[in-house]
Amino acid sequence: MALGFGAQAQDIQERTIKFGHLNNTDHPVSFGVKRFAELLAAKTGGKFKVQEYPSNTLGNELQQQSALQGGVQEMSAPSTSSLAGIVKEFGLVDFPFAVSTFEQADALLDGPLGKALIDKLPEKGLVALGYWDLGFRNVTNSRRPITKAEDLQGLKLRVIPNPVFLDSFKAFGANPVPMPFAELYGALESKAVDGQENPFAVILSNKFYEVNKYVSATNHVYAANIVLVSKRFWDKLSPAEQKIMHEAANEARGYQRQVSREAARKAVGELQAKGMAYNDIAPAEQERMRQIVKPVTDKFAASYDPAIVKLYNDELARIRK
């Protein structure tokens, strides 16, 4: 045994990993980074040190992506949406009403589809170690509960400036308004927009309950983060070091998802305690909403790699059984 460990110890160098992300230190993404750092330190006898840079301190998602590609930053955990600019098939993850449960989301991302997307990244200078939970996105607004597709008609909603999102909400007759997140609270307060869509924990931490009365579990999109490593850094690692990185990421993933989903569950209760009116949407109605946006998703899918689109559809059929 001692010899085996000795051989492995030589394969592990002292390394410092700058790990940047968008979120604050009380966010589940940050908890995931901390757990990954602990696991990595334990598995390398303290030789791998992870330095966390939260809250955009290393720049926005695209600036950090460039830093990873250039080899000046080792790791980040952006939303998968941010990769659609370099691998457009990542847009599939943002297709509305594709999955309706966490189990389905995990099956899709941890299975062949998630891997096929990850396999397209090394040629772009990035290596991915799996997907973390950001959560289902839900609509809040100041006018009425959303219980069916028609309730979205005429609502001015701030959405993330993503073409799939914009066209999807237009399909429901809403008036989607792209605007920077920093301006959103003021716009809700002044009624420049009626509502917005975000995961429950984001709705709570940004105090949207002060300016919106209704929160509806539309669960219209499942959002994920992706754990990225600079390929320039990755290629310097020994096979033993790469294996440890994969192991630590896999173990951190289960923990991060658990923390994130528990935070979402608690946030719903807190939003109601703050006076928001909460409602679910019946599964049959969600299925109807999926059919309404199908022309939108078909349009975007037409510009993607057909083999990956086929895999996506096959996987959805498998996980919905």
Disulfide bonds with the S-S distance in Angstrom:
none
